[in-house]
Amino acid sequence: MRKPAWKRAATGVAALALGAGAFTAVPAAAAETNLTVLTFTDFHGRITNLDFFATLDAERTKAGADNTAVLSVGDNVGATLFESSILDDDPTIDMLNAIGVDASSVGNHEFDKGWADLRDDIAPSSQYPHTSANITGTEAALKPYVLMEKNGVKVAYIGATTADLPSLVSPAGLTGLTVTDPVAAVNKVADQLTDGNTTNGEADVIIAGYHEGHSDAITTGTSPKVDLVLNGHSHEVYAQTIGGTRAVVQAGSYGANLGRIDLGYDQATDTVTVKSAKVLDPKNGFTTATGYTSPAFAAAKSISEKAVEQSAIEGAAVVANATGDFSRGGIGVDSDPVTPGIQGKEDRGDESTMSNLVADMFADYLSDVTGKNVIGVQNPGGTRADLLAGEVTYKEAAGILPFANTLKTTDITGAQFKTMLEQQWQRDAAGATPSRPFLALSLSDNVSWTFDESRPEGDRVTSVTIDGKPLDPAATYTVGSGNFLIEGGDNFRVLTQGRNTTDTGWTDLDAWTAWLKQQKTITPSYAKRGVSVTGSTALVQQQASTLRVGVNPAKAVANGSLDMTSLGSPANQTLTATIDGVKVGTATVVDGVASIDITVSPSVKQGDRYLVLRAQDSGTTVTVPVEVSPRGGHDNGNGKSQGLAKGKTA
């Protein structure tokens, strides 16, 4: 039975630093056996990152292959690059096989296509075992731990999967499985591996690989019989001690980092010494692929090159046809050519035909997947390319959404939805204004909104209309986007307050291309969702009231013009205003701005009404709540006596 005592050479909490050793140790005793653990997590199919593979192989060679364990903490597949996802992630698994992974915890993305896919495809294709102690009902395909021998030492790797798994993947994909508490499951296995009963497995060194981020429950709740804790899932980078007892390491994501932990095992005393723990990155310890050679690396490199070549063939497949150009904001207004057929410089402060199309896709696709009425939201930086009229290839579609984000939904209140729109006027976590002071969100076409930038920060959004109805601050709305935005990226922090947040398990690219194939033909819409509207919305029958619709972009932070700045966007010529279908005003639009006189006839009902503003030729339509009062303040017929309305502003 192993002794839970530790030989410690350093105490205290180590700084979280890339490439910095978290421990400084005394020289190893002669009886100690050296062991090295190389760890990575959340690789997500970054198969073109050859420096990672070179570094892993080089570090194992330095430490000695016989006494080195290469351990993944999960999410090897899922949310992968185009070159891997288009080939069903086979290149990712093949490269990890070639480079020599010893074992892997199971992450949530291993379940993206359900347990059957993990059991029947991913696991059999992998030459390394997958492990998760807290998922039961998996029969023999998923072990709670893996035993391996390194330099004569029995090393156990206990995997554990995030307890949030049921909310991160489709419930249908977990049929027959039960997800339990990961810490309790790990501790149970650790007890088993140290109980002296050889029939149920015994280990000299125990490593726990939690596909879960840093938490007190893990760092302090994990049994002292566990010699090393590895984390994943949260894409963080650290090598530290918690309470001065044990190394806790997470090696980032996407192969951008590699954790290295050097251990010493004393067989005489059955104790473990942590000599050093660090996280390598390209600036601190990485080996470049250029010029590096070894049989394992050469095999991995060959797989990567073949995947890139094959994906190029797959990428040529036509997925849709575009009847017009789609581009990001700003692309259509600058005369300086950037690429053939595309002009201008991207402006993330403008709505665009390209990002609005992505938002529409989010709404359609996620509504179908979830059964909810989902509002699509896209941040401008998430849209990375443009589409010209004509055939749309798979590769071109992939260039629009290259980050392999997973699609998520979350439920927010109407008040929080308004706050999301307010946060387009940017503030970072410290309250400072970033280099881009305004980031224009694109919304699905069931949403329109108005704003007045002259109002105080946090109160600039003056109206929001969803599915033809005014926003209810107390109601619940489901929004959907890539995980970057739903997790508060680009300073849209209010989205982290959402409830019932769900990871669909689909990447944006997979959803995007499936949606394009379903659409077959896509046509750009030049209708803006958000427009600047200023002036009084207190209207009096037979008395003109002037609203200013649109604003010169050069005179504002937010581009509230009626005109888009995408390729092919028409310059609006006229603006028409109606209430209950009755025309109450028209105006000429010049450079995206119109001053429109609203005159309400007696035929229009009094009280709270909705003014609809529609621009031609773009089709931009916004709805503004107004209050209609009778001239002279006589009874309005509903028992209320009204005089001149107070000066509400849009």
N, C-alpha and C positions, 0 to 999 in steps of 0.2 A: 504493500500500500504506500502510495506516495505521501511524502510529508508536505503539508501545505506551507511550510516555512519558506522564506525567500532570502537569498543573498543579495543585498542591495548595495550598489556602489555609489548611488546618487539619490538625493531626496529632494522634496519640493516639487513644484510644478514647472515643467520646462516650457519655454516660450514656444508659441505656435509659429514655426518658421520653416519656410521651404528650404529643403536641403540641409537644415541644421540638425545635428544630432541632439536628441532629447536627453541622452544620458552620457555621462563620462564615468568610466568604470575603472576599478583597479585591475591590474594584470590578472589574467585567468590563472587559476590554480592548475597545477600539472594534471590533476585528475579530471579536469573538465573536458567535456566533448563540445566542440564548437558546432553550432547550428546557425543557419541563416534563413530568415523568412523574407521572401520577396512578395509583395502584395500590391494588387491593384483592384480597382472597383469601378463599376458603372462605365465600362468600356464602350458600350453602345455602338459597336461595330465601326470604330474609327480605323478601318483597315488600311487607309493610306498613310497613317502615322507610323512610318517605318522606324523613326528614331526610338519610339517606345520599344519596339521589338528588339532593336539593336542593344538598347540599354538593358533590358531584361536579360538577354543572353550574356552580355558582357559582365553584368553583376554576378550572375550565377557562376560564370567561369572564374571570376576573381575569388569568390567565396569557396568554390569547389562544388561541382555538381552533385556529388554524393551526399553532401550534408546541407543541401539547399532545398527548401520547400517553396514552390511557386503557387500562391493561393489567390484566387479571385474571391471577392465578396459579393458577387452577383451583378445582374443586369449586363451580362456580356452581350446579349442580343436585345432587340427591340429598340425603337427610336434611333435607328442606325442611319448611316450615310446611304445615299442613293446607290453607290457601288455595291453595298452589301444588301440593302433592303430589296432591291430589284431582283436579287438572286436568292431570296428567301433566307438571307443571313447565313447561307452555307459558307461563304468565304470567311466570315468571322470565326465560325467554329473550326474550320479547317486551319486557319492561321494559329489559333490558340492550341490546337492539336500539335501543329508543327513546332511551335516554340517550346512546348513541353510544360503545360499547366498540370499541376498535381491534383488539384481539387478546386471546386467552386461552391460557394454558398448559392442559394437560390434567391434571386431578386424578384421583385414584382413583375418586371418586364419579361421574365422567362414565362410568365403566365399570360402574356398579351393575347395569344391565340388559344388560351385555355390549357387545362391540365393535360388533355389528350395530346396536344402538340408537344408539350414538354416531355411527356412520357414516351411518345411514339416517334418523335423526330429529333428534338434537341438532345435528349439524354443518349439515345443510341448512337447519334452522330458524333458525340463528344468522346474523346479518348481519356477523359478525366471524369471522375464521379461528381455528381451534384449532391449536396447535402442540405437538409433543413430539419432541425429537431422539433420545430413547433408546428409542422404541418403533418397531420395524421390522415390515414386513409389512402396513402400513396402506394401501398403494397411494397413490392421490392424495388421499385424504380427510383425511389428517393430515400436515401439512408439518413438517419439522424446524425451520423458522424462517419468519418473516414479514417482508417488507420494506415499509416505509412511508416516505413523504416528509413531513417536518415542517419548515416554514420553510426549505425548500430543502436540508435535511439528510437524507441517507439513514439511516434508523434501522432496525436489525434487532432483532427480538425472537425469541430462541431459547427455546423451551419445553422443559421436562424434567419427567418424572413420577417420583414416588417409586419407587425400586428395589424396594420392598416390595409393589408392585402385585400380583404373583401370589398373595401371601398375604392380600391385603385384599379381593379379589373372587373370584367363582366362577371356577375354572379354565376351565370351559366357555365363559365369556364372553371368554376370551383366545385361543381356538383360532386358530392361524395367526400369532399375534403373538409377538415376542420382546422382552423388556425387558432393556436393557443398562445399563451403568453411566452414570448421568446426567452426571457431571462429564466423563468421557472423551468422551461424545457432544457435550456443549456445546463442549468445547475443539476437537473436530474441525470443528464447524461454524464456530466463530470463526476457525480457520485458513483455512477455505475463503473466508470473507467478507473476508479481508484479504490474499489471495494475489496480488492484482493481475489476476486473471483475471475479466473482466467476464462471461464466459459462465456462470460458476457463482455469480454474485452478489457484489456488493461493498457494504460499508456504511461510513458515517462514524462512527456511534455504535452500539455493540453492547450490548444488554441481555439478561441471562439471567434467565428466570423459572422457578425450581425449585419444583415442588410437593413440597417437602421442607423440613423444619425446619432450623434452624441446626446446622451441623456444621463441624468443621475441614476435612473433605474438600472441602466446597463453598467455604468462605471462603478457604482457602489454596490449594486445588487448582485452582480455576477460573483459566483463562488470563488474564494481564494484558491481553490484547486485549479482554476483556469490561469495559465501562466501568461497569456497574451490575449488582448482584445483587439480585434480588427472591426472597423465600422465601414459602412457604405451608405448608399441611398441619398444622402444629403449633399453629395458632391463637395464636401469640405476637405481642407488640407490641414492636418495636424499630426504631431507626434509628441505625446505628452504623458505625464503621470497624473493620476487622480488619487489624492490622499497619500502620495508617496509609496504606493504599493505595487503598481503594475503599469506596463506600457499600454497605451491606448492610441491606435494609429488609424487614420483614414487618408487614403492616397488620392484624393480628388476625383477626377472623372476623365473620360475620353482618351485615356492613355497619355494625358498631359503630365502625369506624375507616376512615380513608382516608389512604394514604401520599402525600406530595408531595415530589418530588425536583426541584430546579432545577439544570439543567446549562448549561454554556457550551461551545460547540464553536468552536474556532479553525481555520478552513479553511486558513490559511496554514501553520500548524505541524501540522495534523492531530492536535490534542490536545483532550482533554476536561477541563473544570474542573467539579468538583462544588461548587456554590455553597451549597446547603443541602439538608438531608434531614430531614423531620419526619413524625410521624404525628398526624393530627388525630383528635379524638374529640368527643363532645357537649359536654364542658366546655372544650375547647380547639380552637376553630376551626371547629366545625360550623355550618352554616347551617340554621336551622329551616325546615321545610316550610310552616309557617303563614305565609301572605302572600307566599311566594316564587312567582315566575312566570317562565316561559320556555317556548318551544315544546317543547323536548325534555322538560323536567320535566312540563309539562302532559300530554304524551302518556304518559309513564311513570305518572303519577298516575292517569290515566284507566284504564289497564290494571289497576292495583292495585285500584281501586274496583270495576271490573267483576268481577275475580276474587273479591273478597270477597263481592260480591252473588251470583255464580254458585255459589260454594262453600257459601253458606248454603242454597241449594236442594239441592245435593248432600248437605249435612250433614243434611238432614231424612230421608234414606233410613234405613230400619230395617235394622239388621245382625244383631240377635238379640233374644231375649226373656228377661228376668230373672224368675225365679219368686219372688225375694225381694230385699231390699235388700243392696247391697254398700257398705261404707263403710271409710274409713280408721280407724286406731286412735283411740280416745277419742271418736269421734263419737256413739256410742250411750249415753254415760253422763252427759252434762251436760244440764241442763234448759234452758239458754239457746239459743233457736233461732238458727241462722245463716242458713239458707235454708229455704224451705218444704219440709217433709218431712225435713229433715236437722237434727240437733241436735248440740250439743256443739262442742268445740274439738279439732282434730287433735292427737294425741299420737304423736310419732314414736318413742317408746319402747315402743309396743305393736305386736304383730302385728295384722293386720287381714284381714278377708274380701276387701277390695279388692286389697291388695298380694299376698296369697297367690294370688288368681286370676291376677294378672299373672305371678307366678313359675311357675304351672302352664302358662300360655301359653308362656313362654320355653322351658320344658322340652319341651313337645309340639312346638312349631314348630321349634326348633333341632335337636331330635333327628331330625325329618323331613328338614330341610335338610342336615344334616351326616352323617347315618347313624350318629351316636354316641349313647350314652346320656347326655343332657345334663341336669344339675341346674340348674333355674331359680333365680335369685337376684334379688331386687328390693330396692333401698334404699327406705326409707319416703318420703324426699323426692322420689323419682322418680314417685310416685303423687299426682296433684294434684287429684283430684275423686272424687266418689262416684256410685253408680248406684242409682236407686230401682227398685223392682219394676215390671215392665211392659216396654214396647217400649224398646229401646236404639237410639238413632239414631247415625248416623255421627259427627255433631258431638259428641254426648255421649261416645262412645268416644274421640274425639280429645282431649277435655278431660282424660281420665285420664292420657294420656301425651303431653303437649304439647311436649316438648323436641326432637322429631325426632332422637332418638339413633339411631345405627345399632346393630344387634345384633351382639355379638361373643361368641366362645367362647374359653376358654383352658383349658389342662390344668394342674392343680395336684396336688400330693401330698395324701394324707390328712392329713399333719401340717400342711400349709399350709391345708387346709380348716378344721381345728380353729382355727388361728390367725385365719382370717377371722372365725369365730364369736367368738373372744376379742376381736377388734378392735371388736365392737359396744360394748364399754366403751371409750369414745372417748379417744384422745390425738391431738393435732395433731402436726405435723412437729417442733415444738419440745418435745414431751413434755407440754404443758399440757392440761388438761381443757377441752374446748370448752363453749359454753353449753348444748348438749344432750349430757349425759354418756353417754347410751346411745342408740344407733340400732338399732332392731329390724329385722334383715333378715327378709324373707319368703322362704321356701324352697318349692320344689315339693313335692307331697304324697308323694314317695318318700323324704323325709328327716324324721327327728325327732331331737331332742337334749335333753339335760338339763344343768342347771348348778347350782352352789352358789356364790352370790355372796359367801359368807363366806370362801371360799378366796382365796389370794393372786392378785393381778392377773396375768393370763396363764395361770392354771391353774384357771379357774372352770368350764370346760366339762368335764363328767364323763363324758358318753357321747354318741356320735353313731351313728345307725343309718341306713343308706342301702340302699334296696331290700331291707329286712328283714335285712340283715347288718351287723355292727359295722364301723365305720370302720377301714380298714387304713392306718396312718400311712405305709407305704411304697408303697401303691398309687397309681395315677394316676386322677383324676376330672376329668371335663370339666364346667365350669360355664359358664353362659350368662346374659347380661344386656345392658343397654344399655352403650354404650361408656363412659359416665361412670363406672360402677362398675368395669368391667373395667380401666379405666385408673387405678384407685386413688382415685376420688372418695370423698368423705365419710370420708376417713382409712382406707379399707380398702386399705392400701398393699401388703399381701401379694399381692393379685391382680396387681400389676405384675410379680411374679416368675414368673408362669405361663409355660408353654412352648406353642409352636404356636398362639399367639394369632391368631385369624382374624376379620376383618371380613366378615360375610356380605353386606354391601351392601344389606341391607333395613333400613328404618327401623322403630322399634318400633311406630309407628302402622300402617304397612302390614301388618306381621305380625299385630298385634293385631286389626285389623278382619277380616283374612282368617281368622284363627282363630275369631273370634266368629261369622262367617258359617257356618263349618264346624260349629261347635257347635250353632247355631240356638237352643238353650235353655241358659241357665246358671243354676245353683242354688248359693246360697252354702253354703260349708262353714265350720262354726264350730270345726273341729278345729284346735287350736294345734299348731305344730311344735315349739316349745321351752317347757319347763316346769322350774321349780325343784324339785329333789328332793334332800332332805338326810337324813342318817342312815346307819347302817351297812348295807352291802350284803353283809356276811358273814353268811349265814343258816345256822342250825343246825336240823336236822330236829326237829320237835315242840317248838320253843322260839320264842316270839314275839319279833319284832324290829320296831321301829316306824320307819316312814319318814314324813317330813313332805313332802307333795306340794303344790306351790303356795306362794305367798307373798303377803301383803298388799302391793299396789303402793305404798301409802303408806310402807311400811317398807323399801323397797329401791329401788335405782337401776333395775334391770331388772325389768320386770313379768313375774314368773314365775307368775302366777295361772293356774289351770285355765280361767278364764273369759276370753273375748275382751271387748273394749270396743267392738266394731263394732255398728252398728244391727242389732237383731233377735237378737243373740247370747243364747242361753239361759243361765240360771244353772244350773250343774251341780248335781245332787242327790246322786249316788252315784259312788264310785270302786271299781273292781274290779281285783284283782291276780291274775294267773295265771302259772304256769310250765309250759311244755309243755302248755298247755291245761287244766291242773289249777288250780282256784281255790284261792288261798292267802290271800285276805284281801278284805274289803270295808270301806268306810267311808262316812260321810256327808260331803258337801262343803258347807262353809259359806263364802260369800263367796269362792269360788274356791280354798279351802284345805282340805286333808284330812290328818288323822293316821291312817295305816292300819297296823294290826298285821299283820305277815306271819308266818304259821305254816305251815311246810313239812311235809307229811306224808311218811312213809317211802316212799310210792310215787313220789315225785319223785326222779329220778336225782341223784346227788351230783356235785360238781365244778362247773365253770364252766357256768352256765345263763343264761337270759335271763328277767327278770321283766318282764311286760307290764302296764302300768297303763293302764286305759281309763276315761274319765269319761263319764257320762251326764248331760245329754242332748246334749252338744256333739260327742261322738265323739272328743275329744282322746285320742290314744294315743301313749305313749312306751315305749321299750324300754330297760331298765336291766340291764347285765351284773351278775350276782351270783355268789357262790360258796356252794354248798350243802355243808355238812359234816354227818357223822352225829353224833347225840347221843352223847357219851361217847368219841368218837374211835376207834371200832373200824374195822377194814378196810372200805373202801367198795366192795370187790368188783372194783376195777381195779388192785389191787396196791399202792395207796397207803394209808398209815395217816394219818388226819387227826384232829386234835383240834379244839378251838374255833378258828374262823377268826379271823384277825387283823382288826382294825377298819378295813377299807376303808370309804370313804364314797362315796356317790353324788355 
